[in-house]
Amino acid sequence: MYRILIILGLLVVLYLVLRSVVHEIWGKRGENQPLLSKNQMLQDPVCRVYVPRESAVAATIGGQTYYFCSKTCAETFQKQFSS
């Protein structure tokens, strides 16, 4: 009887350890690059309006990609970033 309880206890502990390891691996997989769908709304960092990703103006500034509602906002941000 005690053997069954010990085996069940060990199985529960093994399950909890494996679950936390899998959670660690899957949790870190997409940390650096979030998934962006075409219809996701992104906020313009200059005028703070939301635009769909598919129609946003993308600009890479300082090694990071930013999304803007227009070229004017992208140019304004570029000027602010370089000053």
Backbone as numpy.savetxt, mean C-alpha at the origin, in Angstrom:
# Nx Ny Nz CAx CAy CAz Cx Cy Cz
-5.13 -40.84 27.91 -5.95 -39.64 27.91 -5.08 -38.38 27.91
-4.02 -38.41 28.74 -3.14 -37.24 28.81 -2.38 -37.04 27.51
-2.06 -38.15 26.86 -1.35 -38.05 25.59 -2.18 -37.30 24.55
-3.46 -37.58 24.51 -4.35 -36.91 23.54 -4.42 -35.43 23.83
-4.53 -35.05 25.11 -4.57 -33.64 25.48 -3.26 -32.93 25.15
-2.14 -33.59 25.38 -0.84 -33.00 25.06 -0.70 -32.82 23.54
-1.10 -33.82 22.79 -1.03 -33.74 21.32 -1.94 -32.63 20.81
-3.15 -32.52 21.34 -4.05 -31.46 20.93 -3.48 -30.08 21.28
-2.89 -29.96 22.46 -2.26 -28.70 22.86 -1.11 -28.32 21.92
-0.29 -29.29 21.58 0.82 -29.04 20.66 0.31 -28.66 19.27
-0.75 -29.29 18.83 -1.32 -28.94 17.52 -1.86 -27.51 17.52
-2.49 -27.09 18.60 -2.99 -25.72 18.70 -1.84 -24.73 18.67
-0.78 -25.01 19.41 0.39 -24.12 19.42 1.02 -24.08 18.03
1.17 -25.22 17.38 1.74 -25.28 16.03 0.88 -24.48 15.05
-0.43 -24.60 15.15 -1.34 -23.84 14.30 -1.16 -22.33 14.50
-1.07 -21.89 15.74 -0.91 -20.46 16.03 0.42 -19.93 15.51
1.47 -20.71 15.63 2.78 -20.29 15.13 2.76 -20.19 13.62
2.24 -21.20 12.96 2.17 -21.19 11.49 1.30 -20.05 10.99
0.20 -19.79 11.67 -0.68 -18.70 11.26 0.03 -17.35 11.37
0.80 -17.14 12.43 1.50 -15.87 12.57 2.63 -15.73 11.54
3.29 -16.82 11.20 4.35 -16.78 10.18 3.74 -16.46 8.82
2.67 -17.10 8.47 2.01 -16.83 7.19 1.51 -15.39 7.14
0.97 -14.90 8.23 0.50 -13.52 8.30 1.66 -12.54 8.11
2.83 -12.84 8.69 4.01 -12.00 8.53 4.44 -11.95 7.07
4.49 -13.10 6.43 4.95 -13.17 5.04 3.97 -12.45 4.13
2.70 -12.72 4.24 1.70 -12.12 3.35 1.52 -10.64 3.65
1.72 -10.23 4.89 1.56 -8.83 5.27 2.65 -7.95 4.69
3.86 -8.47 4.52 4.98 -7.68 4.02 5.12 -7.75 2.51
4.41 -8.64 1.86 4.58 -8.85 0.42 4.29 -7.59 -0.38
3.22 -6.87 -0.12 2.86 -5.72 -0.92 3.04 -4.39 -0.21
3.90 -4.35 0.78 4.06 -3.14 1.56 4.62 -1.98 0.75
5.60 -2.23 -0.09 6.28 -1.16 -0.80 5.47 -0.59 -1.95
4.66 -1.41 -2.59 3.89 -0.96 -3.73 2.42 -1.29 -3.54
1.64 -0.31 -3.14 0.22 -0.57 -2.99 -0.44 -0.82 -4.34
-1.44 -1.67 -4.35 -2.16 -1.94 -5.59 -3.08 -0.79 -5.91
-2.96 -0.27 -7.13 -3.80 0.84 -7.56 -4.64 0.38 -8.73
-5.95 0.46 -8.60 -6.82 0.13 -9.71 -7.05 1.38 -10.55
-7.53 1.18 -11.77 -7.74 2.30 -12.68 -8.79 3.29 -12.17
-9.77 2.80 -11.46 -10.84 3.69 -11.00 -10.64 4.18 -9.57
-9.48 3.94 -9.01 -9.20 4.41 -7.66 -9.04 5.93 -7.66
-9.63 6.58 -6.68 -9.54 8.03 -6.57 -8.28 8.40 -5.81
-7.52 9.32 -6.39 -6.28 9.79 -5.77 -6.38 11.29 -5.54
-5.77 11.75 -4.46 -5.84 13.17 -4.13 -4.64 13.91 -4.70
-4.94 15.01 -5.39 -3.91 15.90 -5.92 -3.25 16.60 -4.74
-1.90 16.54 -4.61 -1.25 17.16 -3.46 -1.22 18.70 -3.50
-1.55 19.30 -4.64 -1.52 20.76 -4.75 -2.88 21.35 -4.42
-3.90 21.00 -5.22 -5.22 21.61 -5.02 -6.17 20.74 -4.22
-5.72 19.55 -3.81 -6.46 18.66 -2.91 -7.76 18.10 -3.48
-7.95 18.11 -4.79 -9.13 17.49 -5.37 -8.83 16.02 -5.64
-9.87 15.22 -5.72 -9.72 13.80 -6.01 -9.97 13.55 -7.50
-9.09 12.77 -8.10 -9.22 12.44 -9.53 -9.06 10.93 -9.69
-9.75 10.34 -10.68 -9.55 8.92 -10.95 -8.13 8.67 -11.45
-7.54 7.59 -11.06 -6.16 7.28 -11.43 -5.98 7.25 -12.94
-6.97 6.73 -13.66 -6.82 6.60 -15.10 -6.77 7.94 -15.83
-7.33 8.99 -15.25 -7.29 10.30 -15.90 -6.34 11.29 -15.23
-5.62 10.84 -14.21 -4.70 11.72 -13.49 -3.40 11.89 -14.27
-2.76 13.02 -14.06 -1.45 13.28 -14.66 -0.40 12.77 -13.67
0.39 11.79 -14.10 1.41 11.20 -13.23 2.75 11.89 -13.48
3.46 12.17 -12.40 4.79 12.77 -12.49 5.67 12.16 -11.42
6.87 11.76 -11.81 7.83 11.23 -10.86 8.75 12.35 -10.44
8.69 12.69 -9.16 9.45 13.81 -8.62 10.20 13.31 -7.39
11.51 13.45 -7.42 12.32 13.00 -6.29 12.26 11.51 -6.07
12.07 10.75 -7.14 12.02 9.29 -7.03 10.68 8.72 -6.62
9.67 9.56 -6.44 8.34 9.11 -6.04 7.33 9.58 -7.07
6.34 8.75 -7.36 5.31 9.10 -8.33 4.15 9.80 -7.63
3.79 10.96 -8.16 2.66 11.73 -7.65 1.62 11.83 -8.76
0.36 11.98 -8.37 -0.73 12.09 -9.33 -1.42 13.44 -9.15
-1.68 14.10 -10.29 -2.25 15.45 -10.27 -3.47 15.50 -11.16
-4.30 16.54 -10.93 -5.49 16.72 -11.73 -5.16 17.38 -13.07
-4.04 18.10 -13.15 -3.67 18.78 -14.39 -2.16 18.98 -14.45
-1.67 19.34 -15.64 -0.25 19.62 -15.80 0.16 20.85 -14.99
-0.76 21.80 -14.86 -0.47 23.02 -14.10 -0.14 22.67 -12.64
-0.94 21.79 -12.05 -0.68 21.38 -10.66 0.65 20.62 -10.57
0.95 19.80 -11.57 2.21 19.06 -11.57 3.40 20.02 -11.63
3.30 21.04 -12.47 4.37 22.02 -12.59 4.52 22.85 -11.31
3.40 23.21 -10.70 3.43 23.96 -9.44 4.12 23.14 -8.36
3.77 21.86 -8.27 4.38 20.99 -7.27 5.87 20.83 -7.53
6.24 20.68 -8.81 7.66 20.55 -9.17 8.44 21.79 -8.72
7.87 22.97 -8.93 8.53 24.21 -8.52 8.67 24.28 -7.00
7.62 23.87 -6.26 7.66 23.89 -4.80 8.67 22.85 -4.28
8.73 21.71 -4.94 9.61 20.64 -4.50 11.08 21.00 -4.72
11.37 21.69 -5.83 12.77 22.00 -6.15 13.28 23.22 -5.38
12.40 24.02 -4.78 12.87 25.19 -4.03 13.32 24.83 -2.65
